[in-house]
């Protein structure tokens, strides 16, 4: 099996460089709507933004107040971020003075009962989306669901796949994914899962560099029993001195029930088998909640996963679904089409939650994961992955922090220098003779290896600890500044009309869906989960 450097050398020509540069990217950015006091907005999703059920650019996630902005797939990083900025700009112009909360951890939360669950209308599809979120509330509490993040969708070009496939066929060594009998489509899926395994081994790099939630408003944990020994500053700011991403800690998107699933990433068939078992696996804990209690639905079902989206993972294998198709069905039908990176905090130093240097680093990082040898993961490897991620999330900037690599201790600093040396080789190839954008981006983040204060989390703590600004006050000031910037961001008449037309069309589409004949909601759910959820799951408890 070729090493990373050998693979890069194999691609070191004009066609190889063009194949590498053919990457496709998409971004999904979440942001809470807040009122003038910096508190969670309580009103409905603005009609000027269209239907959250059917608008392709602007929707909601868990809460009615948690907006989600979705970009189209794009080759160009500049066009990708310009489109994301335009979506933000149109949105803030239609919030009636409300603003966007520009960090991952929520704004001030009083009574959790006032966190509004997203509503998607009266169609069965819309009711199911709302009930799924209602189930999340019963299972994990509403607070966890209003944590915001950035998802980065990534795929490589067909030209690169063909180049790698041809090389594998020519140099097959008996490995399953290298044998001459493997189809092109299966090779792509196997290679994406190789990328995923390497990503999971190195995922701690992302919270180290890009984690930006080392502090939070004390209101977030006022009713929770937490083990963290927080330090306090300002009126109510809590922080951990070396933390990088509390969003990715046990305070954030975690599910103890899922610890027993042991879903494998060693191949697509093993992954699909694991996910299939998970959505059929009953949970005694969730069964106590009840499903349909006296005519009131509390959750979709009482299994460990209501639906596949409830599987919390820092990366997902994805394929665009057809109408009525579940994510795993799409993967089983045609294999992996792209991957979704889910380990990114909202960057508070960007008006749109992510910047171009991060995107270029992610390009390099994910290509490195793809081009590096990727052995299967065993139980010991899974434990190592979890321990490294937890260590970096809670104390990633601690001087002398050591991690585990293949059972051996290694300093975080040493490991990152080794990784960046290989990324530099790739950056030089991608830049070619006329550009330095990848090298500049890599050098920008390389400074944070030896100076943790240059990580995003270090910069956040500089604001709230060194400067002594209360976290909520600081973030609210950012929100006002970004609102001013985006309100005056230049939008052409054609661009504004595009978003207005999209909003109008999405409302009409939702209305059309709701006017179609439909089964009872109970029958709709039974049909949706046919051959998936065991009989009796929907019975009243």
C-alpha positions as CSV (number, residue, x, y, z in Angstrom):
1,X,0.0,0.0,0.0
2,X,1.4,3.4,-1.0
3,X,2.3,6.0,1.6
4,X,0.8,9.5,1.6
5,X,4.0,10.9,0.1
6,X,4.0,8.3,-2.7
7,X,0.4,9.1,-3.6
8,X,1.1,12.8,-3.7
9,X,4.2,12.2,-5.9
10,X,2.0,10.1,-8.2
11,X,-0.3,13.1,-8.6
12,X,2.5,15.6,-9.1
13,X,1.7,16.6,-12.7
14,X,-0.7,18.9,-14.4
15,X,-3.5,16.4,-14.7
16,X,-3.0,15.2,-11.1
17,X,-3.1,18.8,-9.8
18,X,-6.2,19.6,-11.7
19,X,-7.9,16.4,-10.5
20,X,-7.1,17.3,-6.9
21,X,-8.4,20.9,-7.4
22,X,-11.7,19.5,-8.7
23,X,-13.1,19.3,-5.1
24,X,-16.7,20.2,-4.4
25,X,-17.8,21.8,-1.2
26,X,-20.9,22.9,0.6
27,X,-21.6,24.6,4.0
28,X,-24.4,24.4,6.4
29,X,-24.2,27.1,9.1
30,X,-26.6,27.3,12.1
31,X,-27.3,30.5,14.1
32,X,-29.9,31.4,16.8
33,X,-32.1,34.4,16.3
34,X,-31.9,36.8,19.3
35,X,-33.9,39.8,20.4
36,X,-32.6,43.2,21.5
37,X,-31.7,41.9,24.9
38,X,-29.6,39.0,23.6
39,X,-32.3,36.5,24.5
40,X,-33.7,33.7,22.4
41,X,-36.3,34.9,19.9
42,X,-39.8,33.5,20.6
43,X,-41.6,34.4,17.4
44,X,-42.3,32.2,14.4
45,X,-39.8,31.7,11.5
46,X,-40.1,34.9,9.5
47,X,-42.4,34.6,6.5
48,X,-40.0,36.7,4.4
49,X,-37.5,33.8,4.7
50,X,-40.0,31.4,3.2
51,X,-40.9,27.9,4.3
52,X,-38.5,26.1,6.6
53,X,-39.8,22.8,5.2
54,X,-39.1,23.5,1.5
55,X,-36.7,26.5,1.2
56,X,-33.4,25.2,-0.2
57,X,-31.2,28.0,1.2
58,X,-32.8,29.0,4.6
59,X,-34.4,26.6,7.0
60,X,-34.4,25.8,10.7
61,X,-32.8,23.0,12.7
62,X,-34.1,22.0,16.2
63,X,-35.7,25.2,17.3
64,X,-37.9,27.7,15.5
65,X,-35.3,30.2,16.5
66,X,-32.3,28.1,15.2
67,X,-31.7,29.2,11.6
68,X,-29.7,27.0,9.2
69,X,-28.2,28.5,6.1
70,X,-27.3,26.0,3.3
71,X,-25.1,26.7,0.3
72,X,-25.3,25.0,-3.1
73,X,-22.4,22.7,-4.0
74,X,-19.5,24.8,-5.3
75,X,-16.1,24.3,-6.9
76,X,-14.9,27.8,-6.0
77,X,-14.1,28.7,-2.3
78,X,-14.7,32.4,-3.1
79,X,-18.1,31.7,-4.7
80,X,-19.0,29.4,-1.8
81,X,-18.4,32.0,0.9
82,X,-19.9,34.8,-1.2
83,X,-23.1,32.8,-1.5
84,X,-23.1,32.1,2.2
85,X,-22.6,35.8,2.9
86,X,-25.4,36.8,0.6
87,X,-27.8,34.4,2.3
88,X,-26.8,35.9,5.7
89,X,-27.2,39.4,4.3
90,X,-30.7,38.8,2.9
91,X,-31.7,37.1,6.2
92,X,-30.7,40.0,8.5
93,X,-32.5,42.4,6.3
94,X,-35.7,40.4,7.0
95,X,-35.4,39.8,10.8
96,X,-37.3,42.9,11.9
97,X,-34.3,44.0,14.0
98,X,-33.5,40.6,15.4
99,X,-29.8,39.5,15.2
100,X,-27.9,36.3,14.8
101,X,-26.0,34.8,17.8
102,X,-22.4,34.3,16.4
103,X,-21.1,31.5,18.6
104,X,-21.9,27.8,19.1
105,X,-23.0,27.9,22.8
106,X,-26.5,29.5,23.3
107,X,-27.4,33.0,24.4
108,X,-29.0,33.6,27.7
109,X,-31.7,31.0,28.4
110,X,-34.2,31.6,31.1
111,X,-36.9,28.9,31.3
112,X,-36.1,26.0,29.0
113,X,-39.8,25.7,28.4
114,X,-39.5,28.9,26.3
115,X,-37.2,27.2,23.8
116,X,-39.6,26.9,20.8
117,X,-39.4,23.6,18.8
118,X,-39.3,24.1,15.1
119,X,-42.6,23.9,13.2
120,X,-43.0,22.7,9.7
121,X,-46.7,22.9,8.9
122,X,-49.6,20.5,8.8
123,X,-48.4,17.9,6.3
124,X,-47.4,14.5,7.6
125,X,-43.9,15.2,6.6
126,X,-43.9,18.5,8.5
127,X,-45.5,16.9,11.6
128,X,-42.9,14.2,11.6
129,X,-40.0,16.7,11.5
130,X,-41.5,18.6,14.4
131,X,-42.3,15.4,16.4
132,X,-38.7,14.2,15.9
133,X,-37.5,17.4,17.6
134,X,-40.1,17.0,20.3
135,X,-38.6,13.5,20.9
136,X,-35.1,15.0,21.2
137,X,-36.5,17.4,23.9
138,X,-37.8,14.5,25.9
139,X,-34.6,12.4,25.4
140,X,-31.9,15.0,26.0
141,X,-33.4,18.2,26.9
142,X,-34.0,21.3,24.8
143,X,-30.8,23.1,25.8
144,X,-28.6,20.6,24.0
145,X,-30.5,21.2,20.8
146,X,-29.9,24.9,20.5
147,X,-26.1,24.5,20.3
148,X,-25.0,25.7,16.9
149,X,-22.4,24.4,14.6
150,X,-21.0,24.5,11.0
151,X,-21.1,21.4,8.8
152,X,-18.8,21.1,5.8
153,X,-19.7,18.9,2.9
154,X,-16.8,17.6,0.8
155,X,-16.2,15.4,-2.3
156,X,-13.4,14.9,-4.8
157,X,-13.5,14.9,-8.5
158,X,-14.3,12.0,-10.8
159,X,-10.9,12.7,-12.4
160,X,-9.2,12.1,-9.1
161,X,-11.2,8.9,-8.4
162,X,-10.2,7.6,-11.9
163,X,-6.6,8.4,-11.3
164,X,-6.5,6.7,-7.9
165,X,-8.6,3.7,-9.2
166,X,-6.3,3.1,-12.2
167,X,-3.3,3.3,-9.9
168,X,-4.8,0.7,-7.5
169,X,-5.7,-1.6,-10.3
170,X,-2.1,-1.4,-11.7
171,X,-0.6,-1.9,-8.3
172,X,-3.2,-4.2,-6.6
173,X,-1.6,-6.1,-3.7
174,X,-4.4,-8.4,-2.7
175,X,-6.1,-5.9,-0.3
176,X,-9.9,-6.0,-0.6
177,X,-10.1,-2.4,-1.9
178,X,-7.1,-2.9,-4.2
179,X,-8.1,-6.1,-6.0
180,X,-8.7,-6.0,-9.7
181,X,-12.2,-7.3,-9.2
182,X,-13.5,-4.3,-7.3
183,X,-15.8,-2.0,-9.3
184,X,-15.1,1.7,-9.7
185,X,-18.2,2.6,-7.6
186,X,-17.2,0.2,-4.8
187,X,-13.7,1.6,-4.8
188,X,-15.0,5.1,-4.3
189,X,-17.1,4.0,-1.3
190,X,-14.3,2.0,0.2
191,X,-11.9,5.0,-0.3
192,X,-14.4,7.4,1.4
193,X,-14.6,5.0,4.4
194,X,-10.8,5.0,4.5
195,X,-10.9,8.8,4.6
196,X,-13.5,8.6,7.4
197,X,-11.3,6.2,9.5
198,X,-8.3,8.5,9.2
199,X,-10.5,11.6,9.9
200,X,-11.7,10.0,13.1
201,X,-8.1,9.3,14.2
202,X,-7.2,12.9,13.6
203,X,-10.5,14.6,14.4
204,X,-9.0,16.2,17.5
205,X,-7.0,18.5,15.2
206,X,-10.2,20.4,14.3
207,X,-11.3,21.3,17.9
208,X,-7.7,22.2,18.7
209,X,-7.5,24.7,15.9
210,X,-11.1,25.7,15.3
211,X,-12.9,24.9,18.6
212,X,-14.2,28.2,19.8
213,X,-16.4,27.3,22.8
214,X,-14.1,27.2,25.8
215,X,-16.6,29.5,27.7
216,X,-20.3,29.8,28.0
217,X,-23.1,31.7,29.8
218,X,-23.8,30.3,33.2
219,X,-27.5,30.1,32.4
220,X,-26.7,27.1,30.2
221,X,-25.9,24.8,33.2
222,X,-28.0,26.3,35.9
223,X,-30.3,23.2,36.1
224,X,-27.7,20.6,35.1
225,X,-25.5,18.3,37.2
226,X,-22.1,18.8,35.6
227,X,-18.7,17.4,36.6
228,X,-16.6,20.2,35.1
229,X,-14.7,22.4,37.5
230,X,-15.5,25.7,35.8
231,X,-13.7,28.9,36.6
232,X,-15.8,32.1,36.6
233,X,-15.3,35.6,35.2
234,X,-17.5,38.6,34.6
235,X,-21.1,38.4,35.8
236,X,-21.8,34.9,34.7
237,X,-19.2,33.6,32.3
238,X,-18.0,30.0,33.0
239,X,-14.9,28.6,31.3
240,X,-12.3,25.9,31.4
241,X,-8.8,27.4,31.1
242,X,-7.5,24.9,28.5
243,X,-10.7,23.8,26.8
244,X,-11.3,24.2,23.1
245,X,-14.8,23.1,22.4
246,X,-17.4,22.6,25.1
247,X,-19.8,22.1,22.2
248,X,-18.1,18.7,21.6
249,X,-17.9,17.8,25.3
250,X,-20.5,15.9,27.4
251,X,-22.3,19.3,27.6
252,X,-22.9,19.2,23.9
253,X,-24.0,16.7,21.3
254,X,-23.6,13.4,23.1
255,X,-25.9,10.5,23.6
256,X,-24.9,8.0,26.2
257,X,-27.5,5.5,24.9
258,X,-25.5,5.4,21.6
259,X,-22.3,4.2,23.4
260,X,-23.5,0.7,23.0
261,X,-24.0,0.8,19.2
262,X,-20.4,0.1,18.1
263,X,-21.2,1.1,14.5
264,X,-18.2,0.1,12.3
265,X,-16.6,2.4,9.8
266,X,-14.4,-0.4,8.3
267,X,-16.6,-0.7,5.2
268,X,-19.9,0.5,3.8
269,X,-21.7,-2.8,4.3
270,X,-20.6,-3.0,8.0
271,X,-21.6,0.7,8.5
272,X,-25.1,0.1,7.0
273,X,-25.5,-3.0,9.1
274,X,-24.7,-1.1,12.2
275,X,-27.0,1.8,11.4
276,X,-29.8,-0.6,10.5
277,X,-29.4,-2.4,13.8
278,X,-29.4,0.9,15.7
279,X,-32.7,2.1,14.4
280,X,-34.3,-1.2,15.4
281,X,-32.7,-1.4,18.8
282,X,-35.2,-0.7,21.7
283,X,-34.2,1.6,24.6
284,X,-35.6,0.9,28.0
285,X,-34.8,4.5,29.0
286,X,-36.6,6.0,26.1
287,X,-39.5,3.6,26.4
288,X,-40.2,5.2,29.8
289,X,-41.0,8.5,28.0
290,X,-43.8,6.8,26.0
291,X,-44.6,7.3,22.4
292,X,-48.3,8.0,22.0
293,X,-49.6,8.8,25.4
294,X,-53.4,9.5,25.5
295,X,-53.3,10.7,21.9
296,X,-50.2,12.9,22.5
297,X,-47.1,11.9,20.5
298,X,-43.9,12.4,22.5
299,X,-41.4,10.9,20.1
300,X,-41.3,9.0,16.8
301,X,-40.5,5.7,18.5
302,X,-38.7,4.4,21.6
303,X,-35.6,3.0,19.9
304,X,-32.1,4.2,20.6
305,X,-32.4,6.2,17.4
306,X,-35.7,7.6,16.3
307,X,-34.3,8.1,12.8
308,X,-30.8,7.9,11.3
309,X,-30.2,11.7,11.8
310,X,-30.1,11.1,15.6
311,X,-26.8,9.2,15.3
312,X,-24.4,11.9,16.6
313,X,-21.1,11.5,14.8
314,X,-18.3,14.0,13.9
315,X,-18.4,12.8,10.3
316,X,-21.0,11.2,8.1
317,X,-21.0,9.3,4.8
318,X,-23.7,10.8,2.6
319,X,-25.5,10.6,-0.7
320,X,-28.2,12.9,-2.0
321,X,-31.5,11.1,-1.4
322,X,-34.3,10.6,-3.8
323,X,-37.9,11.5,-2.8
324,X,-39.0,9.3,0.1
325,X,-35.6,7.7,0.4
326,X,-33.8,7.3,3.8
327,X,-30.1,8.2,4.0
328,X,-29.0,4.6,4.4
329,X,-31.1,3.5,1.5
330,X,-29.4,6.0,-0.7
331,X,-26.0,4.8,0.4
332,X,-27.0,1.2,-0.2
333,X,-28.3,2.1,-3.6
334,X,-25.3,3.8,-5.1
335,X,-22.6,4.2,-2.5
336,X,-20.9,7.2,-0.9
337,X,-21.2,10.5,-2.8
338,X,-19.6,12.9,-0.3
339,X,-18.8,13.2,3.4
340,X,-20.1,15.7,6.0
341,X,-17.7,17.1,8.5
342,X,-19.6,17.8,11.7
343,X,-16.9,18.8,14.2
344,X,-16.7,22.5,13.6
345,X,-17.7,25.2,16.0
346,X,-19.1,28.5,14.7
347,X,-16.2,30.8,14.2
348,X,-17.1,33.9,16.2
349,X,-14.4,36.0,14.3
350,X,-16.3,35.6,11.0
351,X,-19.6,37.1,10.2
352,X,-20.7,33.9,8.5
353,X,-19.2,31.4,11.0
354,X,-16.3,30.1,8.9
355,X,-13.5,31.7,6.8
356,X,-11.5,30.9,3.7
357,X,-8.4,29.8,5.6
358,X,-10.5,27.2,7.4
359,X,-11.9,25.9,4.2
360,X,-8.5,25.6,2.6
361,X,-7.2,23.8,5.7
362,X,-10.1,21.4,5.6
363,X,-9.4,20.7,1.9
364,X,-5.8,19.8,2.8
365,X,-6.8,17.9,5.9
366,X,-9.5,15.8,4.1
367,X,-7.3,15.1,1.1
368,X,-4.6,13.9,3.5
369,X,-7.1,11.6,5.2
370,X,-8.1,10.3,1.7
371,X,-4.5,9.7,0.4
372,X,-3.1,8.2,3.6
373,X,-3.1,4.5,4.3
374,X,-6.1,3.6,6.4
375,X,-6.2,0.4,8.3
376,X,-9.4,-0.9,9.9
377,X,-10.2,0.2,13.4
378,X,-10.6,-2.3,16.3
379,X,-11.9,-1.8,19.8
380,X,-8.6,-0.5,21.1
381,X,-8.4,2.0,18.3
382,X,-12.0,3.2,19.0
383,X,-11.1,3.8,22.6
384,X,-8.0,5.7,21.6
385,X,-10.0,7.9,19.2
386,X,-12.5,8.8,21.9
387,X,-9.8,9.5,24.6
388,X,-7.8,11.8,22.3
389,X,-10.9,13.7,21.3
390,X,-12.0,14.2,24.9
391,X,-8.5,15.3,26.0
392,X,-8.3,18.0,23.3
393,X,-11.9,19.2,23.8
394,X,-11.4,19.7,27.5
395,X,-7.7,20.7,27.7
396,X,-6.3,20.9,24.2
397,X,-4.2,24.0,24.9
398,X,-2.6,22.6,28.1
399,X,1.2,22.8,27.8
400,X,2.8,19.4,27.2
401,X,-0.5,17.6,26.5
402,X,0.1,14.0,25.3
403,X,-2.2,11.8,23.2
404,X,-2.1,8.2,22.2
405,X,-1.1,7.0,18.7
406,X,-1.2,3.2,18.1
407,X,-0.9,2.6,21.8
408,X,2.1,4.9,22.2
409,X,2.2,8.3,23.9
410,X,2.9,11.3,21.7
411,X,2.8,15.0,22.4
412,X,0.0,16.9,20.6
413,X,2.6,19.4,19.5
414,X,4.9,16.8,17.9
415,X,2.0,15.0,16.2
416,X,0.7,18.2,14.7
417,X,4.1,19.2,13.4
418,X,4.4,15.8,11.6
419,X,0.9,16.3,10.1
420,X,1.6,19.9,8.9
421,X,4.8,18.8,7.3
422,X,2.8,16.4,5.1
423,X,0.1,18.9,4.5
424,X,2.7,21.4,3.3
425,X,3.7,19.0,0.5
426,X,0.1,18.9,-0.6
427,X,-0.3,22.7,-0.3
428,X,2.6,23.3,-2.6
429,X,1.2,20.9,-5.2
430,X,-2.3,22.5,-5.0
431,X,-0.9,26.0,-5.3
432,X,1.2,25.4,-8.3
433,X,3.6,28.1,-9.6
434,X,1.1,31.0,-9.6
435,X,-0.6,30.9,-6.2
436,X,0.2,30.6,-2.5
437,X,-3.3,30.5,-1.1
438,X,-3.1,27.0,0.4
439,X,0.4,27.5,1.8
440,X,-0.6,30.9,3.3
441,X,-3.7,29.3,5.0
442,X,-1.6,26.4,6.3
443,X,1.1,28.7,7.7
444,X,-1.6,30.8,9.4
445,X,-2.9,27.8,11.3
446,X,0.6,26.4,11.8
447,X,1.3,29.3,14.1
448,X,-1.2,27.9,16.6
449,X,0.7,24.7,17.1
450,X,3.4,26.3,19.2
451,X,1.2,29.3,20.3
452,X,-2.2,28.0,21.6
453,X,-3.3,31.6,22.1
454,X,-3.7,31.7,18.3
455,X,-6.3,29.0,18.2
456,X,-9.9,30.2,18.0
457,X,-10.5,29.0,21.6
458,X,-7.4,30.9,22.7
459,X,-8.6,34.1,21.1
460,X,-12.0,33.7,22.7
461,X,-10.5,33.4,26.2
462,X,-8.4,36.4,25.5
463,X,-11.6,38.4,25.0
464,X,-13.5,37.1,28.0
465,X,-10.7,36.3,30.5
466,X,-7.7,38.5,29.7
467,X,-9.8,41.5,28.7
468,X,-12.4,40.6,31.3
469,X,-15.5,41.1,29.1
470,X,-18.5,39.0,30.1
471,X,-19.1,36.3,27.5
472,X,-22.7,37.2,26.8
473,X,-21.7,40.9,26.5
474,X,-18.9,40.2,24.1
475,X,-20.9,37.9,21.9
476,X,-23.8,40.4,21.9
477,X,-21.4,43.1,20.7
478,X,-20.2,40.8,18.0
479,X,-23.8,40.1,17.0
480,X,-24.5,43.9,16.6
481,X,-21.3,44.4,14.6
482,X,-22.1,41.6,12.2
483,X,-25.7,42.7,11.9
484,X,-24.4,46.2,10.8
485,X,-21.9,44.6,8.4
486,X,-24.5,42.3,6.8
487,X,-27.2,44.9,6.7
488,X,-25.0,47.0,4.5
489,X,-23.4,44.2,2.5
490,X,-24.0,44.9,-1.2
491,X,-26.7,42.8,-2.7
492,X,-27.8,43.3,-6.3
493,X,-31.4,43.8,-7.1
494,X,-31.3,40.4,-8.9
495,X,-29.9,38.7,-5.8
496,X,-32.5,40.1,-3.5
497,X,-35.2,39.2,-6.0
498,X,-33.8,35.6,-6.2
499,X,-34.1,35.1,-2.4
500,X,-37.6,36.7,-2.3
501,X,-38.7,34.5,-5.2
502,X,-37.2,31.4,-3.4
503,X,-39.1,32.3,-0.2
504,X,-42.4,32.8,-2.1
505,X,-42.0,29.6,-4.0
506,X,-41.2,27.6,-0.9
507,X,-44.3,28.8,0.9
508,X,-46.4,27.9,-2.2
509,X,-44.7,24.4,-2.3
510,X,-45.5,23.8,1.4
511,X,-49.1,24.9,0.8
512,X,-49.4,22.5,-2.1
513,X,-48.0,19.6,0.0
514,X,-50.5,20.3,2.7
515,X,-53.4,20.3,0.2
516,X,-52.6,16.8,-1.1
517,X,-54.6,13.9,0.3
518,X,-52.7,12.1,3.1
519,X,-53.1,9.2,5.5
520,X,-53.6,9.7,9.2
521,X,-50.4,10.7,10.9
522,X,-50.4,7.3,12.7
523,X,-50.6,5.4,9.5
524,X,-48.0,7.7,7.9
525,X,-45.5,6.8,10.6
526,X,-46.3,3.1,10.3
527,X,-45.6,3.2,6.6
528,X,-42.4,5.3,7.0
529,X,-40.9,2.8,9.5
530,X,-42.2,-0.3,7.7
531,X,-39.7,-3.1,8.0
532,X,-37.5,-0.9,10.2
533,X,-39.2,-0.3,13.6
534,X,-40.5,-3.4,15.5
535,X,-44.2,-3.9,15.8
536,X,-45.6,-2.3,19.0
537,X,-43.2,0.6,19.1
538,X,-46.0,3.0,18.2
539,X,-48.5,1.7,20.8
540,X,-49.6,4.0,23.6
541,X,-47.5,3.6,26.7
